[in-house]
Amino acid sequence: DEVFALRTALSSEAGYLAVLASGRRGRALLRFLEDLGFSKFQLERLRTPAGLDLGLDTPAGIALSILSEMTAALNGRTAVPFVQKRLIER
């Protein structure tokens, strides 16, 4: 059951939590979980929709976008493009 899995994950110290969903369904899910008593802090850990916007809509592209986001999150990165990061650091 998805709600059981999310309750367990949100109560854990997992480094990356994501739900593959549309933006609309993701927002509804976050409201539902908030109604169940999860804090804003806990829900901020949950990424939905999952993945980075790479402009890819094939199954392989979606997988790549999720793996990219997961890699960035687990390495404490923001996934900001290098060129943008260089401009911000100036």
Backbone bond lengths (Angstrom), bond angles and torsions (degrees), N, CA, C in turn:
res aa  C-N    CA-C-N  psi(-1)  N-CA   C-N-CA  omega(-1)  CA-C   N-CA-C  phi
1 D - - - 1.451 - - 1.535 108.88 -
2 E 1.320 116.21 131.69 1.468 121.80 -175.12 1.531 112.30 -61.52
3 V 1.321 117.22 -40.99 1.470 120.20 -178.50 1.525 110.22 -65.93
4 F 1.322 117.92 -41.55 1.467 120.79 177.25 1.528 110.21 -60.79
5 A 1.339 116.50 -45.35 1.461 120.58 -179.90 1.528 110.94 -62.12
6 L 1.332 117.32 -41.93 1.466 120.35 179.73 1.520 111.68 -68.76
7 R 1.316 117.74 -39.14 1.476 120.33 176.27 1.527 109.96 -59.23
8 T 1.316 115.61 -45.83 1.459 120.52 -179.60 1.524 110.70 -64.09
9 A 1.318 116.76 -46.31 1.470 120.84 -178.50 1.520 111.77 -64.47
10 L 1.331 117.35 -43.73 1.461 120.86 -178.75 1.524 112.25 -68.12
11 S 1.316 116.63 -23.27 1.465 120.77 178.04 1.528 111.71 -87.71
12 S 1.325 116.45 -5.53 1.465 121.05 -178.40 1.524 110.54 -93.96
13 E 1.307 115.22 -177.99 1.456 121.31 175.73 1.526 110.74 -105.79
14 A 1.328 117.06 26.35 1.462 121.84 -179.22 1.525 109.79 -55.36
15 G 1.321 115.75 140.11 1.459 121.00 -177.10 1.509 114.19 -80.79
16 Y 1.331 117.74 -16.92 1.464 120.73 -178.91 1.517 108.43 -147.18
17 L 1.318 116.24 123.19 1.468 122.30 177.38 1.513 108.14 -128.14
18 A 1.314 117.02 128.01 1.458 120.30 -179.05 1.521 109.87 -148.27
19 V 1.326 114.43 153.01 1.460 121.28 176.47 1.520 107.44 -125.53
20 L 1.317 116.11 127.90 1.451 121.86 176.02 1.522 106.98 -80.28
21 A 1.329 115.84 104.68 1.461 121.03 -176.66 1.522 108.99 -158.38
22 S 1.314 115.04 162.91 1.464 118.91 173.33 1.525 108.31 -69.98
23 G 1.323 115.80 163.60 1.462 119.46 177.36 1.515 111.86 -57.84
24 R 1.323 116.68 -42.65 1.472 121.45 -179.25 1.529 111.15 -64.00
25 R 1.320 116.50 -47.34 1.473 119.74 179.96 1.526 110.29 -66.59
26 G 1.314 117.51 -37.84 1.460 121.09 178.82 1.521 112.00 -62.32
27 R 1.340 116.30 -43.57 1.477 119.92 178.18 1.532 110.53 -63.66
28 A 1.330 116.99 -41.02 1.468 120.80 178.69 1.528 110.31 -64.25
29 L 1.321 116.50 -40.52 1.459 120.61 179.08 1.527 110.96 -64.20
30 L 1.321 117.35 -42.26 1.466 120.53 177.88 1.525 111.55 -62.59
31 R 1.346 117.40 -41.21 1.475 120.21 176.88 1.530 110.48 -63.01
32 F 1.329 116.89 -42.14 1.460 121.87 178.95 1.527 110.70 -61.13
33 L 1.330 117.03 -46.30 1.456 120.59 179.78 1.529 111.80 -65.73
34 E 1.326 116.25 -34.95 1.467 119.48 175.62 1.525 109.89 -64.74
35 D 1.324 117.07 -40.90 1.471 121.27 177.27 1.531 111.44 -63.37
36 L 1.330 116.94 -27.29 1.463 120.79 177.24 1.525 112.08 -77.20
37 G 1.343 116.59 -8.69 1.455 119.74 175.82 1.516 115.50 109.43
38 F 1.331 117.96 4.67 1.455 118.75 176.82 1.518 109.24 -73.56
39 S 1.322 115.68 140.98 1.454 120.79 -176.99 1.529 110.71 -77.72
40 K 1.331 115.15 161.70 1.470 120.34 175.14 1.530 109.80 -57.96
41 F 1.321 116.80 -39.27 1.464 121.47 179.21 1.526 110.95 -59.60
42 Q 1.330 117.07 -46.05 1.467 120.38 178.66 1.526 110.73 -63.91
43 L 1.316 117.01 -43.22 1.458 120.87 -175.76 1.521 112.34 -71.73
44 E 1.322 118.33 -24.50 1.467 120.90 176.32 1.527 111.48 -64.88
45 R 1.315 117.12 -21.73 1.468 121.32 178.20 1.520 111.93 -74.78
46 L 1.314 117.80 -21.78 1.462 122.62 -174.70 1.518 110.47 -88.77
47 R 1.312 116.21 118.08 1.464 121.07 -179.82 1.521 108.88 -94.37
48 T 1.306 114.99 120.83 1.455 120.59 175.53 1.513 108.84 -152.46
49 P 1.289 119.27 127.60 1.461 125.79 -1.24 1.524 111.32 -68.17
50 A 1.311 115.28 151.64 1.461 121.89 -177.82 1.520 110.82 -73.70
51 G 1.324 115.90 146.91 1.449 121.14 171.57 1.513 114.74 101.44
52 L 1.322 114.43 168.25 1.460 122.87 176.15 1.526 109.01 -97.26
53 D 1.309 116.87 153.04 1.462 121.22 178.47 1.524 108.94 -79.26
54 L 1.320 115.63 93.18 1.456 121.62 179.12 1.530 111.43 -100.97
55 G 1.331 116.52 -1.70 1.454 120.47 -179.54 1.520 113.22 77.35
56 L 1.305 117.52 20.57 1.460 122.40 -178.29 1.521 109.56 -112.74
57 D 1.334 117.49 135.01 1.463 118.98 -179.12 1.524 113.70 -125.41
58 T 1.321 117.17 12.15 1.459 120.69 174.13 1.528 108.42 -84.95
59 P 1.325 118.28 161.60 1.464 119.31 176.24 1.539 112.59 -54.76
60 A 1.327 117.02 -42.12 1.470 119.61 178.67 1.527 111.00 -65.50
61 G 1.324 117.12 -39.26 1.458 120.96 178.90 1.515 112.27 -66.07
62 I 1.326 116.48 -40.20 1.465 120.73 177.35 1.525 109.93 -64.61
63 A 1.326 116.62 -42.44 1.469 120.49 177.44 1.523 110.43 -60.84
64 L 1.329 116.89 -43.39 1.466 120.80 178.49 1.527 110.99 -61.78
65 S 1.341 117.36 -41.33 1.459 120.10 -179.19 1.526 111.28 -65.90
66 I 1.343 116.78 -36.66 1.467 120.54 178.68 1.528 110.16 -71.10
67 L 1.333 116.87 -44.13 1.466 119.29 177.96 1.524 111.54 -63.02
68 S 1.323 116.94 -35.06 1.467 120.68 177.54 1.516 110.81 -65.09
69 E 1.324 116.83 -45.83 1.464 120.47 178.93 1.524 110.74 -64.55
70 M 1.322 116.35 -42.43 1.463 121.00 -179.95 1.527 110.21 -61.76
71 T 1.306 117.12 -44.76 1.463 121.26 179.59 1.521 110.75 -61.04
72 A 1.325 116.50 -45.22 1.469 120.27 178.90 1.533 110.32 -61.54
73 A 1.319 116.71 -47.11 1.470 120.76 -177.71 1.524 111.58 -62.47
74 L 1.311 116.63 -44.72 1.460 120.07 -177.55 1.523 112.71 -70.18
75 N 1.326 116.80 -18.09 1.464 121.36 176.71 1.523 112.58 -103.42
76 G 1.330 116.52 11.22 1.459 120.82 177.10 1.513 113.69 67.89
77 R 1.302 117.84 29.45 1.463 122.45 -178.73 1.518 110.42 -107.09
78 T 1.320 115.00 163.49 1.467 120.61 -177.89 1.514 113.51 -101.79
79 A 1.312 117.52 -6.86 1.468 122.98 -177.46 1.520 111.68 65.39
80 V 1.322 116.66 30.44 1.458 122.10 174.57 1.530 107.35 -80.31
81 P 1.336 118.75 134.02 1.469 119.77 178.31 1.521 111.10 -57.08
82 F 1.329 116.69 144.40 1.465 121.26 -178.89 1.523 111.87 -54.29
83 V 1.326 117.85 -41.51 1.461 120.10 -178.44 1.526 110.65 -63.60
84 Q 1.315 118.12 -40.03 1.460 121.65 178.59 1.526 109.65 -69.41
85 K 1.319 117.48 -40.88 1.456 121.53 179.59 1.532 110.33 -60.77
86 R 1.335 116.15 -41.89 1.466 120.36 179.46 1.524 110.57 -61.89
87 L 1.327 117.23 -39.69 1.459 120.78 179.43 1.531 111.82 -68.80
88 I 1.321 116.38 -35.24 1.470 120.96 179.85 1.524 110.00 -69.21
89 E 1.329 117.68 -37.54 1.464 121.93 -175.85 1.518 113.21 -74.96
90 R 1.317 118.27 -11.49 1.470 120.51 -178.97 1.489 112.22 -71.12
